Amino acid sequence: ANITAVLTDARSYQLDEQFDVLFIDGPKAHNGELLERYLGNLKADGTVIVDDVRFHGLIDDPEAVVSRRLRPLVRKIGEFRERMLADPRFESEYLPSGDGVLICRRRKEYE
């Protein structure tokens, strides 16, 4: 298997290739935007892995957020996680260990 690391701003990078796996570990507020941007580069039965969807445990316990500046980010990450778990295009699993990982396998009927 080949792994290609491209170190640039993913919000403006253009890809033509198709991939088996997309790993999203960027600005957490942009998870949804990045997913939709690169969904066309995911093979029909590909997998999307999204890191840090627990965000220091704050997504599961939003009342623990003391910083008013963090509240919108925590809400946005939580909404993204719930949206992906309910998204019919994917069979998704949330792994809460560490900072949390979402594993989303694309359903073939949504290629």
C-alpha positions as CSV (number, residue, x, y, z in Angstrom):
1,A,0.0,0.0,0.0
2,N,1.2,3.5,-0.8
3,I,0.7,6.4,1.5
4,T,1.0,9.9,0.1
5,A,1.4,12.8,2.6
6,V,0.7,16.2,1.2
7,L,1.6,19.0,3.6
8,T,-0.5,22.0,2.5
9,D,-3.8,23.8,3.3
10,A,-6.4,21.1,2.5
11,R,-9.1,23.8,2.0
12,S,-7.4,24.9,-1.2
13,Y,-5.6,21.8,-2.5
14,Q,-6.9,20.1,-5.6
15,L,-6.8,16.3,-6.2
16,D,-7.7,14.2,-9.2
17,E,-6.8,10.8,-7.8
18,Q,-9.1,8.3,-6.1
19,F,-8.2,6.9,-2.6
20,D,-9.2,4.0,-0.5
21,V,-8.9,6.0,2.7
22,L,-9.1,9.7,3.5
23,F,-7.8,10.8,6.9
24,I,-9.1,14.1,8.2
25,D,-7.0,15.7,10.9
26,G,-7.2,19.4,10.2
27,P,-9.0,22.5,11.7
28,K,-11.8,20.8,13.6
29,A,-14.3,23.5,12.6
30,H,-13.8,22.5,9.0
31,N,-14.3,18.8,9.2
32,G,-17.6,18.9,7.3
33,E,-16.2,21.2,4.6
34,L,-13.1,19.0,4.1
35,L,-15.2,15.9,3.9
36,E,-17.5,17.3,1.3
37,R,-14.6,18.8,-0.6
38,Y,-12.8,15.5,-1.0
39,L,-15.7,13.1,-1.1
40,G,-15.3,12.9,-4.8
41,N,-11.8,11.5,-4.3
42,L,-13.0,8.6,-2.1
43,K,-13.4,5.3,-3.9
44,A,-16.9,3.7,-3.8
45,D,-16.2,1.5,-0.8
46,G,-13.6,3.8,0.7
47,T,-13.2,4.8,4.3
48,V,-13.0,8.3,6.0
49,I,-11.2,8.5,9.3
50,V,-11.7,11.7,11.3
51,D,-9.5,12.4,14.3
52,D,-10.3,14.4,17.5
53,V,-14.1,14.1,17.4
54,R,-14.2,13.8,21.2
55,F,-12.1,17.0,21.7
56,H,-10.6,16.4,25.1
57,G,-13.9,14.9,26.3
58,L,-15.7,18.2,25.9
59,I,-18.0,16.9,23.1
60,D,-19.5,14.3,25.5
61,D,-19.6,16.8,28.3
62,P,-20.3,20.3,26.8
63,E,-21.2,21.7,30.2
64,A,-17.5,21.4,31.2
65,V,-16.6,24.0,28.6
66,V,-15.7,27.1,30.6
67,S,-14.3,29.2,27.7
68,R,-17.1,31.0,25.8
69,R,-14.8,31.0,22.8
70,L,-14.6,27.2,22.8
71,R,-18.4,26.6,23.0
72,P,-19.1,27.2,19.3
73,L,-16.2,24.9,18.3
74,V,-17.3,22.1,20.7
75,R,-20.9,22.4,19.4
76,K,-19.7,22.3,15.7
77,I,-17.5,19.2,16.3
78,G,-20.4,17.5,18.1
79,E,-22.9,18.3,15.4
80,F,-20.4,17.0,12.8
81,R,-19.9,13.7,14.7
82,E,-23.7,13.2,15.1
83,R,-24.3,14.1,11.4
84,M,-21.8,11.5,10.3
85,L,-23.2,8.8,12.5
86,A,-26.6,9.4,11.0
87,D,-25.4,10.0,7.4
88,P,-26.9,7.3,5.1
89,R,-24.0,7.6,2.7
90,F,-21.8,6.0,5.4
91,E,-21.7,3.1,7.9
92,S,-20.0,5.0,10.7
93,E,-18.5,4.0,14.1
94,Y,-17.4,6.3,16.8
95,L,-14.4,5.2,19.0
96,P,-14.3,7.3,22.1
97,S,-10.8,6.3,23.3
98,G,-8.3,9.1,23.5
99,D,-9.6,12.2,21.7
100,G,-12.0,10.1,19.7
101,V,-12.0,8.8,16.2
102,L,-14.8,8.4,13.6
103,I,-14.5,5.6,11.1
104,C,-16.9,6.0,8.2
105,R,-17.1,3.4,5.5
106,R,-18.8,4.6,2.3
107,R,-21.9,2.6,1.3
108,K,-21.6,1.5,-2.3
109,E,-25.1,2.7,-3.2
110,Y,-23.8,6.3,-2.5
111,E,-20.8,6.3,-4.8
